[in-house]
Amino acid sequence: MTNDYDKIITLYLEHLTGTISPEDALLLRQQLHSEEAVKKIWERLEQEGQTPEMQRFLRDLDPQAELRSLKARMRPVSTAAIGHGRRVRRILSVAATLLLAVVAAYFLFKEKRITNTGTIASLIRENRNAANLRLASGESIDLNRTQQELKLGQTVLNLDSNSLDFRSADTAANLLSIPRGGNYKLHLSDGTVVTLNADSKLRFPFRFWGQTREVYLEGEAYFKVAKDRKHPFMVHTPLTNIEVIGTEFNVNTYKTGTVSTALIEGKVLTGTPGGVAQPLQPGHAAVYNTSQGFRIEEVDVNDVTAWVTGVYYFHDLPFHELVTMISRSYGVTISMDNAALSGKSVSGMMDKNNLPELLEDLKTTLGIKYYYSGQTLHIY
């Protein structure tokens, strides 16, 4: 039953409507205890059953009206007292079957499996969120618009769905949030250009003030910092600080407890707050881990920065980590319905603008299967 998705839905619907047999109920309990894939599907069905859409659907059903309709249609059946009990039981059985069929139709509609890669990619793009700018004033602006100029008091924003620059004297901090599946280019007031990767946040002022130029990053970003020796540029991450004068470097904080700073050109110093700063040379990365501290390693800068152009390279990457990367890069929730895939490793290239090619490559190299349903990409 592990891979019989329709059978699991049927058992769930029988459970929901109270028509499940004792034998199937026992089998289901055993499978839920021993089969992780069945458990995941069951939990997702239960979550779906609690959604507002499903609750409204069930509220709109009128079992009594359906029962009355069935009774009316069955009046020609014998009305003898001895047959009355059978007739009522038959009506109730038919009503339960009707409710099961109607709810099944709902789930089959919601759980329609889409296997065409082009359709999958198109639906994922349609469901993608926009980048968002939350101003220091609390005002929130979705950046999913065509190029335009937006005036907010003394601040002028020149924005579109891919980039933002501005004119403003405001020194308060704003927050730019990039959703999964997106990336965005930000032009700061000093001439620095920051390219933000998917699922990233940058806190920054419209205008820098004081002796330093400071921003706060969560996620991943590529910095091309304008030179200003009198005002060092500081990047604060959840674990480290990075100080530069004018240079190009990449910062990645995706992995919990780890920050990687890769230098492309120039020179940077990076360290923990209050700790000794680590100097970094081009072509090297300073990787900080909360349990191991800093280590310096040589990197291929082309691999590190390829994401800026929408390309990702991976080498002997555990498949579950690749799934995390796919989810973040394309902006889609992924369910791994085959636990055996987690132990595999994979090498290759991922084009952010070509999900169909990636899925077909993984199908060829790892033998995966996939389908899209309910805004979730299932891999098994």
Secondary structure as a PSIPRED ss2 file (coil, helix, strand):
# PSIPRED VFORMAT (PSIPRED V4.0)

   1 M C   1.000  0.000  0.000
   2 T C   1.000  0.000  0.000
   3 N C   1.000  0.000  0.000
   4 D C   1.000  0.000  0.000
   5 Y H   0.000  1.000  0.000
   6 D H   0.000  1.000  0.000
   7 K H   0.000  1.000  0.000
   8 I H   0.000  1.000  0.000
   9 I H   0.000  1.000  0.000
  10 T H   0.000  1.000  0.000
  11 L H   0.000  1.000  0.000
  12 Y H   0.000  1.000  0.000
  13 L H   0.000  1.000  0.000
  14 E H   0.000  1.000  0.000
  15 H H   0.000  1.000  0.000
  16 L H   0.000  1.000  0.000
  17 T H   0.000  1.000  0.000
  18 G C   1.000  0.000  0.000
  19 T C   1.000  0.000  0.000
  20 I C   1.000  0.000  0.000
  21 S C   1.000  0.000  0.000
  22 P H   0.000  1.000  0.000
  23 E H   0.000  1.000  0.000
  24 D H   0.000  1.000  0.000
  25 A H   0.000  1.000  0.000
  26 L H   0.000  1.000  0.000
  27 L H   0.000  1.000  0.000
  28 L H   0.000  1.000  0.000
  29 R H   0.000  1.000  0.000
  30 Q H   0.000  1.000  0.000
  31 Q H   0.000  1.000  0.000
  32 L H   0.000  1.000  0.000
  33 H H   0.000  1.000  0.000
  34 S H   0.000  1.000  0.000
  35 E C   1.000  0.000  0.000
  36 E H   0.000  1.000  0.000
  37 A H   0.000  1.000  0.000
  38 V H   0.000  1.000  0.000
  39 K H   0.000  1.000  0.000
  40 K H   0.000  1.000  0.000
  41 I H   0.000  1.000  0.000
  42 W H   0.000  1.000  0.000
  43 E H   0.000  1.000  0.000
  44 R H   0.000  1.000  0.000
  45 L H   0.000  1.000  0.000
  46 E H   0.000  1.000  0.000
  47 Q H   0.000  1.000  0.000
  48 E H   0.000  1.000  0.000
  49 G H   0.000  1.000  0.000
  50 Q C   1.000  0.000  0.000
  51 T C   1.000  0.000  0.000
  52 P H   0.000  1.000  0.000
  53 E H   0.000  1.000  0.000
  54 M H   0.000  1.000  0.000
  55 Q H   0.000  1.000  0.000
  56 R H   0.000  1.000  0.000
  57 F H   0.000  1.000  0.000
  58 L H   0.000  1.000  0.000
  59 R H   0.000  1.000  0.000
  60 D H   0.000  1.000  0.000
  61 L C   1.000  0.000  0.000
  62 D C   1.000  0.000  0.000
  63 P H   0.000  1.000  0.000
  64 Q H   0.000  1.000  0.000
  65 A H   0.000  1.000  0.000
  66 E H   0.000  1.000  0.000
  67 L H   0.000  1.000  0.000
  68 R H   0.000  1.000  0.000
  69 S H   0.000  1.000  0.000
  70 L H   0.000  1.000  0.000
  71 K H   0.000  1.000  0.000
  72 A H   0.000  1.000  0.000
  73 R H   0.000  1.000  0.000
  74 M C   1.000  0.000  0.000
  75 R C   1.000  0.000  0.000
  76 P C   1.000  0.000  0.000
  77 V C   1.000  0.000  0.000
  78 S C   1.000  0.000  0.000
  79 T C   1.000  0.000  0.000
  80 A C   1.000  0.000  0.000
  81 A H   0.000  1.000  0.000
  82 I H   0.000  1.000  0.000
  83 G H   0.000  1.000  0.000
  84 H H   0.000  1.000  0.000
  85 G H   0.000  1.000  0.000
  86 R H   0.000  1.000  0.000
  87 R H   0.000  1.000  0.000
  88 V H   0.000  1.000  0.000
  89 R H   0.000  1.000  0.000
  90 R H   0.000  1.000  0.000
  91 I H   0.000  1.000  0.000
  92 L H   0.000  1.000  0.000
  93 S H   0.000  1.000  0.000
  94 V H   0.000  1.000  0.000
  95 A H   0.000  1.000  0.000
  96 A H   0.000  1.000  0.000
  97 T H   0.000  1.000  0.000
  98 L H   0.000  1.000  0.000
  99 L H   0.000  1.000  0.000
 100 L H   0.000  1.000  0.000
 101 A H   0.000  1.000  0.000
 102 V H   0.000  1.000  0.000
 103 V H   0.000  1.000  0.000
 104 A H   0.000  1.000  0.000
 105 A H   0.000  1.000  0.000
 106 Y H   0.000  1.000  0.000
 107 F H   0.000  1.000  0.000
 108 L H   0.000  1.000  0.000
 109 F H   0.000  1.000  0.000
 110 K H   0.000  1.000  0.000
 111 E C   1.000  0.000  0.000
 112 K C   1.000  0.000  0.000
 113 R C   1.000  0.000  0.000
 114 I E   0.000  0.000  1.000
 115 T C   1.000  0.000  0.000
 116 N C   1.000  0.000  0.000
 117 T H   0.000  1.000  0.000
 118 G H   0.000  1.000  0.000
 119 T H   0.000  1.000  0.000
 120 I H   0.000  1.000  0.000
 121 A H   0.000  1.000  0.000
 122 S H   0.000  1.000  0.000
 123 L H   0.000  1.000  0.000
 124 I H   0.000  1.000  0.000
 125 R H   0.000  1.000  0.000
 126 E H   0.000  1.000  0.000
 127 N C   1.000  0.000  0.000
 128 R C   1.000  0.000  0.000
 129 N C   1.000  0.000  0.000
 130 A C   1.000  0.000  0.000
 131 A C   1.000  0.000  0.000
 132 N E   0.000  0.000  1.000
 133 L E   0.000  0.000  1.000
 134 R E   0.000  0.000  1.000
 135 L C   1.000  0.000  0.000
 136 A C   1.000  0.000  0.000
 137 S C   1.000  0.000  0.000
 138 G C   1.000  0.000  0.000
 139 E C   1.000  0.000  0.000
 140 S E   0.000  0.000  1.000
 141 I E   0.000  0.000  1.000
 142 D E   0.000  0.000  1.000
 143 L C   1.000  0.000  0.000
 144 N C   1.000  0.000  0.000
 145 R C   1.000  0.000  0.000
 146 T C   1.000  0.000  0.000
 147 Q C   1.000  0.000  0.000
 148 Q E   0.000  0.000  1.000
 149 E E   0.000  0.000  1.000
 150 L E   0.000  0.000  1.000
 151 K E   0.000  0.000  1.000
 152 L E   0.000  0.000  1.000
 153 G C   1.000  0.000  0.000
 154 Q C   1.000  0.000  0.000
 155 T E   0.000  0.000  1.000
 156 V E   0.000  0.000  1.000
 157 L E   0.000  0.000  1.000
 158 N E   0.000  0.000  1.000
 159 L E   0.000  0.000  1.000
 160 D C   1.000  0.000  0.000
 161 S C   1.000  0.000  0.000
 162 N C   1.000  0.000  0.000
 163 S E   0.000  0.000  1.000
 164 L E   0.000  0.000  1.000
 165 D E   0.000  0.000  1.000
 166 F E   0.000  0.000  1.000
 167 R E   0.000  0.000  1.000
 168 S C   1.000  0.000  0.000
 169 A C   1.000  0.000  0.000
 170 D C   1.000  0.000  0.000
 171 T C   1.000  0.000  0.000
 172 A C   1.000  0.000  0.000
 173 A E   0.000  0.000  1.000
 174 N E   0.000  0.000  1.000
 175 L E   0.000  0.000  1.000
 176 L E   0.000  0.000  1.000
 177 S E   0.000  0.000  1.000
 178 I E   0.000  0.000  1.000
 179 P C   1.000  0.000  0.000
 180 R C   1.000  0.000  0.000
 181 G C   1.000  0.000  0.000
 182 G C   1.000  0.000  0.000
 183 N C   1.000  0.000  0.000
 184 Y E   0.000  0.000  1.000
 185 K E   0.000  0.000  1.000
 186 L E   0.000  0.000  1.000
 187 H E   0.000  0.000  1.000
 188 L C   1.000  0.000  0.000
 189 S C   1.000  0.000  0.000
 190 D C   1.000  0.000  0.000
 191 G C   1.000  0.000  0.000
 192 T C   1.000  0.000  0.000
 193 V E   0.000  0.000  1.000
 194 V E   0.000  0.000  1.000
 195 T E   0.000  0.000  1.000
 196 L E   0.000  0.000  1.000
 197 N C   1.000  0.000  0.000
 198 A C   1.000  0.000  0.000
 199 D C   1.000  0.000  0.000
 200 S E   0.000  0.000  1.000
 201 K E   0.000  0.000  1.000
 202 L E   0.000  0.000  1.000
 203 R E   0.000  0.000  1.000
 204 F E   0.000  0.000  1.000
 205 P E   0.000  0.000  1.000
 206 F C   1.000  0.000  0.000
 207 R C   1.000  0.000  0.000
 208 F C   1.000  0.000  0.000
 209 W C   1.000  0.000  0.000
 210 G C   1.000  0.000  0.000
 211 Q C   1.000  0.000  0.000
 212 T C   1.000  0.000  0.000
 213 R E   0.000  0.000  1.000
 214 E E   0.000  0.000  1.000
 215 V E   0.000  0.000  1.000
 216 Y E   0.000  0.000  1.000
 217 L E   0.000  0.000  1.000
 218 E E   0.000  0.000  1.000
 219 G C   1.000  0.000  0.000
 220 E E   0.000  0.000  1.000
 221 A E   0.000  0.000  1.000
 222 Y E   0.000  0.000  1.000
 223 F E   0.000  0.000  1.000
 224 K E   0.000  0.000  1.000
 225 V C   1.000  0.000  0.000
 226 A C   1.000  0.000  0.000
 227 K C   1.000  0.000  0.000
 228 D C   1.000  0.000  0.000
 229 R C   1.000  0.000  0.000
 230 K C   1.000  0.000  0.000
 231 H C   1.000  0.000  0.000
 232 P C   1.000  0.000  0.000
 233 F E   0.000  0.000  1.000
 234 M E   0.000  0.000  1.000
 235 V E   0.000  0.000  1.000
 236 H E   0.000  0.000  1.000
 237 T C   1.000  0.000  0.000
 238 P C   1.000  0.000  0.000
 239 L C   1.000  0.000  0.000
 240 T C   1.000  0.000  0.000
 241 N E   0.000  0.000  1.000
 242 I E   0.000  0.000  1.000
 243 E E   0.000  0.000  1.000
 244 V E   0.000  0.000  1.000
 245 I C   1.000  0.000  0.000
 246 G C   1.000  0.000  0.000
 247 T C   1.000  0.000  0.000
 248 E E   0.000  0.000  1.000
 249 F E   0.000  0.000  1.000
 250 N E   0.000  0.000  1.000
 251 V E   0.000  0.000  1.000
 252 N E   0.000  0.000  1.000
 253 T C   1.000  0.000  0.000
 254 Y C   1.000  0.000  0.000
 255 K C   1.000  0.000  0.000
 256 T C   1.000  0.000  0.000
 257 G C   1.000  0.000  0.000
 258 T E   0.000  0.000  1.000
 259 V E   0.000  0.000  1.000
 260 S E   0.000  0.000  1.000
 261 T E   0.000  0.000  1.000
 262 A E   0.000  0.000  1.000
 263 L E   0.000  0.000  1.000
 264 I E   0.000  0.000  1.000
 265 E E   0.000  0.000  1.000
 266 G C   1.000  0.000  0.000
 267 K C   1.000  0.000  0.000
 268 V E   0.000  0.000  1.000
 269 L E   0.000  0.000  1.000
 270 T E   0.000  0.000  1.000
 271 G E   0.000  0.000  1.000
 272 T C   1.000  0.000  0.000
 273 P C   1.000  0.000  0.000
 274 G C   1.000  0.000  0.000
 275 G C   1.000  0.000  0.000
 276 V C   1.000  0.000  0.000
 277 A C   1.000  0.000  0.000
 278 Q E   0.000  0.000  1.000
 279 P E   0.000  0.000  1.000
 280 L E   0.000  0.000  1.000
 281 Q C   1.000  0.000  0.000
 282 P C   1.000  0.000  0.000
 283 G C   1.000  0.000  0.000
 284 H E   0.000  0.000  1.000
 285 A E   0.000  0.000  1.000
 286 A E   0.000  0.000  1.000
 287 V E   0.000  0.000  1.000
 288 Y E   0.000  0.000  1.000
 289 N E   0.000  0.000  1.000
 290 T C   1.000  0.000  0.000
 291 S C   1.000  0.000  0.000
 292 Q C   1.000  0.000  0.000
 293 G E   0.000  0.000  1.000
 294 F E   0.000  0.000  1.000
 295 R E   0.000  0.000  1.000
 296 I E   0.000  0.000  1.000
 297 E E   0.000  0.000  1.000
 298 E E   0.000  0.000  1.000
 299 V C   1.000  0.000  0.000
 300 D C   1.000  0.000  0.000
 301 V H   0.000  1.000  0.000
 302 N H   0.000  1.000  0.000
 303 D H   0.000  1.000  0.000
 304 V H   0.000  1.000  0.000
 305 T H   0.000  1.000  0.000
 306 A H   0.000  1.000  0.000
 307 W H   0.000  1.000  0.000
 308 V H   0.000  1.000  0.000
 309 T H   0.000  1.000  0.000
 310 G C   1.000  0.000  0.000
 311 V E   0.000  0.000  1.000
 312 Y E   0.000  0.000  1.000
 313 Y E   0.000  0.000  1.000
 314 F E   0.000  0.000  1.000
 315 H E   0.000  0.000  1.000
 316 D E   0.000  0.000  1.000
 317 L E   0.000  0.000  1.000
 318 P E   0.000  0.000  1.000
 319 F H   0.000  1.000  0.000
 320 H H   0.000  1.000  0.000
 321 E H   0.000  1.000  0.000
 322 L H   0.000  1.000  0.000
 323 V H   0.000  1.000  0.000
 324 T H   0.000  1.000  0.000
 325 M H   0.000  1.000  0.000
 326 I H   0.000  1.000  0.000
 327 S H   0.000  1.000  0.000
 328 R H   0.000  1.000  0.000
 329 S H   0.000  1.000  0.000
 330 Y H   0.000  1.000  0.000
 331 G C   1.000  0.000  0.000
 332 V C   1.000  0.000  0.000
 333 T E   0.000  0.000  1.000
 334 I E   0.000  0.000  1.000
 335 S E   0.000  0.000  1.000
 336 M E   0.000  0.000  1.000
 337 D C   1.000  0.000  0.000
 338 N C   1.000  0.000  0.000
 339 A H   0.000  1.000  0.000
 340 A H   0.000  1.000  0.000
 341 L H   0.000  1.000  0.000
 342 S H   0.000  1.000  0.000
 343 G H   0.000  1.000  0.000
 344 K C   1.000  0.000  0.000
 345 S E   0.000  0.000  1.000
 346 V E   0.000  0.000  1.000
 347 S E   0.000  0.000  1.000
 348 G E   0.000  0.000  1.000
 349 M E   0.000  0.000  1.000
 350 M E   0.000  0.000  1.000
 351 D E   0.000  0.000  1.000
 352 K C   1.000  0.000  0.000
 353 N C   1.000  0.000  0.000
 354 N C   1.000  0.000  0.000
 355 L H   0.000  1.000  0.000
 356 P H   0.000  1.000  0.000
 357 E H   0.000  1.000  0.000
 358 L H   0.000  1.000  0.000
 359 L H   0.000  1.000  0.000
 360 E H   0.000  1.000  0.000
 361 D H   0.000  1.000  0.000
 362 L H   0.000  1.000  0.000
 363 K H   0.000  1.000  0.000
 364 T H   0.000  1.000  0.000
 365 T H   0.000  1.000  0.000
 366 L H   0.000  1.000  0.000
 367 G C   1.000  0.000  0.000
 368 I C   1.000  0.000  0.000
 369 K C   1.000  0.000  0.000
 370 Y E   0.000  0.000  1.000
 371 Y E   0.000  0.000  1.000
 372 Y E   0.000  0.000  1.000
 373 S E   0.000  0.000  1.000
 374 G C   1.000  0.000  0.000
 375 Q C   1.000  0.000  0.000
 376 T E   0.000  0.000  1.000
 377 L E   0.000  0.000  1.000
 378 H E   0.000  0.000  1.000
 379 I E   0.000  0.000  1.000
 380 Y C   1.000  0.000  0.000
